Amino acid sequence: MNLQNKAVVRSGQVLKQPMVVRHSLNRENPMAAFGRIEKEGSVRISTGGNAHYGEGVYAWRAGEQKVGAYVDIELPPGTAVETLQVDGKSWYRIVPPSGDRVKVKVVGTNLSEQEQKMGRIMARDD
């Protein structure tokens, strides 16, 4: 898909080794999003209007500075990773081998220890 009708350069791979990427957390409640991802060990793929360049989980290179809350996640081998380049920027569209969730392991975040703790408490109440 290309819902924004922009020039997109795509390249892809299926991971043979784990890969760490940076994923933006839900703006409405980043603590709850963090807690849910950590607890479930997965991220739901974006679909419809939120999936501008196709269904998947969108992420950036590990270590890339972004505005807002984020989580660094490790993707397992077998995960499909497409690199998207649009308007001089690049990011990833991640697709699981099957289903609507990408399995991940949380390896970092810019949330404070207190925010992480609150996120874990919120995830227990799901």
C-alpha positions as CSV (number, residue, x, y, z in Angstrom):
1,M,0.0,0.0,0.0
2,N,0.9,3.6,-0.4
3,L,-1.8,5.7,1.2
4,Q,0.2,8.9,1.0
5,N,1.0,8.5,-2.8
6,K,4.6,9.3,-2.3
7,A,7.7,7.9,-4.0
8,V,8.7,4.9,-1.9
9,V,11.9,2.8,-2.3
10,R,11.4,-0.6,-0.7
11,S,13.9,-3.4,0.1
12,G,13.3,-6.3,2.4
13,Q,14.7,-9.3,4.1
14,V,13.7,-12.2,6.4
15,L,15.8,-12.0,9.5
16,K,18.4,-14.8,10.0
17,Q,19.7,-13.2,13.2
18,P,17.9,-11.1,15.9
19,M,17.6,-7.4,15.1
20,V,16.9,-4.4,17.5
21,V,14.7,-1.6,16.3
22,R,13.1,1.5,17.9
23,H,9.3,1.6,18.0
24,S,7.2,4.7,19.0
25,L,4.8,4.0,21.9
26,N,1.1,5.0,21.8
27,R,0.9,8.7,22.3
28,E,-2.3,8.6,24.4
29,N,-0.8,6.2,27.0
30,P,2.8,5.3,26.4
31,M,3.1,3.7,29.9
32,A,0.3,1.3,29.2
33,A,1.6,0.5,25.7
34,F,5.1,-0.3,27.2
35,G,3.5,-2.6,29.9
36,R,1.4,-4.4,27.3
37,I,4.3,-5.0,24.9
38,E,6.6,-6.2,27.7
39,K,3.9,-8.5,29.2
40,E,2.7,-9.9,25.9
41,G,6.1,-10.1,24.2
42,S,4.5,-8.9,21.0
43,V,3.4,-5.8,19.1
44,R,0.1,-5.7,17.2
45,I,0.5,-4.8,13.5
46,S,-1.0,-1.5,12.2
47,T,-3.8,-1.9,9.6
48,G,-6.1,0.3,7.5
49,G,-5.5,4.0,7.6
50,N,-2.7,3.6,10.2
51,A,-0.7,1.4,7.8
52,H,0.4,4.0,5.3
53,Y,2.7,1.7,3.4
54,G,1.2,-1.7,4.2
55,E,0.1,-3.7,7.3
56,G,2.9,-4.2,9.8
57,V,4.7,-2.7,12.8
58,Y,6.5,0.5,12.0
59,A,9.9,1.2,13.6
60,W,13.2,3.0,13.1
61,R,16.8,2.1,13.4
62,A,18.0,1.3,17.0
63,G,19.5,4.4,18.6
64,E,17.7,6.9,16.2
65,Q,16.5,9.9,18.1
66,K,12.8,10.4,18.0
67,V,10.3,12.7,19.7
68,G,8.1,11.0,22.2
69,A,8.2,7.8,24.1
70,Y,9.7,4.7,22.5
71,V,10.7,1.2,23.2
72,D,13.7,-0.7,21.7
73,I,12.6,-4.1,20.7
74,E,14.5,-7.2,19.6
75,L,12.9,-9.0,16.6
76,P,13.5,-12.8,16.3
77,P,14.8,-14.6,13.2
78,G,12.1,-15.4,10.7
79,T,10.5,-11.9,11.0
80,A,10.2,-10.0,7.7
81,V,11.7,-6.5,7.7
82,E,11.1,-4.1,4.9
83,T,13.1,-0.9,4.7
84,L,11.1,2.1,3.4
85,Q,12.7,5.2,2.1
86,V,10.4,8.2,1.6
87,D,11.4,11.9,1.2
88,G,14.9,11.2,2.4
89,K,13.9,9.4,5.5
90,S,13.9,5.7,6.2
91,W,12.2,3.3,8.6
92,Y,11.0,-0.3,8.8
93,R,7.8,-2.1,8.2
94,I,7.9,-5.3,10.2
95,V,5.7,-8.3,9.4
96,P,5.4,-11.5,11.4
97,P,5.6,-15.0,9.8
98,S,1.9,-15.4,10.5
99,G,-0.9,-13.7,12.4
100,D,-1.4,-10.1,13.5
101,R,1.4,-9.7,16.1
102,V,5.2,-9.4,15.8
103,K,7.0,-11.3,18.6
104,V,9.5,-9.0,20.4
105,K,11.7,-8.7,23.4
106,V,11.9,-5.3,25.1
107,V,15.6,-4.3,25.4
108,G,15.3,-0.6,26.2
109,T,13.0,2.5,26.5
110,N,13.2,6.2,27.2
111,L,10.5,5.9,29.9
112,S,11.7,6.5,33.4
113,E,11.8,3.7,36.0
114,Q,8.7,5.1,37.6
115,E,6.9,5.2,34.2
116,Q,7.9,1.6,33.4
117,K,6.7,0.5,36.8
118,M,3.3,2.2,36.2
119,G,3.1,0.5,32.8
120,R,3.7,-2.9,34.3
121,I,0.9,-2.2,36.9
122,M,-1.5,-1.1,34.1
123,A,-0.6,-4.3,32.1
124,R,-1.6,-6.5,35.1
125,D,-5.1,-5.0,34.9
126,D,-5.7,-5.9,31.3
